[in-house]
Amino acid sequence: MLVSAKEMLDKAKAGHYAVGQFNINNLEWTKAILLTAQECNSPVILGVSEGAGKYMTGYKTIVGMVNGMIEELGITVPVALHLDHGSYDHCYKCIEAGFSSVMFDGSHFSIEENVEKTKEIVAAAHAKGVSVEAEVGSIGGEEDGVVGAGECADPNECKAVADLGIDFLAAGIGNIHGKYPENWAGLSFETLDAIQQLTGDMPLVLHGGTGIPTEMIQKAISLGVAKINVNTECQLAFAAATREYIEAGKDQQGKGFDPRKLLAPGTEAIKATVKEKMEIFGSVGKA
Ligand code: 13P
């Protein structure tokens, strides 16, 4: 059964580890992540961007697929199904379709409008036991075709949004989606520290988990980060393993083409990536 992400993240914050959010794109990715979470006895969050939602034909299909897999694969660790960087309308669609968690990304609105809309989403989500992530300060890089530069959130604005009854907060601290540029300044721990001082027990979320050095991840966790999002790294691992399989000519079986064999190496590569991340985040054995 799907669970809200609130309890697992409150536990992670108190226990000084982080739960990974891994974005899904299809059946293979979903299966790989669920099986790895079960093997690692780790809680897990499946992230769905609006683009991936559309690709997988819609939110109801995703809810059906994930619920079916949890039952038929015998998954017993806590699993949350979470809308990643949701717009106002799509948060409602996901709450309606049976997601257990949503992110409302109002970071591109004025802080007043972000606050107003976040409040409305919190009321609708909590009425159905769905957890809510809000964002302050935009996260750089490209997400579903939208490109932004990483910025540092204003800690007072973070406090204002944290006080709206949200369950966890994503704050920009110089993090970027995708690969980091050579001249990246690194995470702003000063900003993170100031945000945690003002928001207390609120679990903080680190987007752009791909390519952040392990020491920085661990320092961020020590300063209140309890959820870390990973997407690009799984994509890179999947693509590299698939390319290697095709270049070796293994996709041609002589009697046709088997998509199940073609997608298997990529699926295994995702499993290895997810396991490595769960070990770094400290969530192994925490289910
Ligand atoms: P990466 O693609 O950098 O791993 O970031 C993922 C993310 O933050 C999704 O919201």
Residues whose N, C-alpha, C, O or C-beta is under 5 A from the ligand:
A	BS01	13P	D84 I176 H177 G178 H207 G208 G209 T210 N229 V230 N231 T232 E233
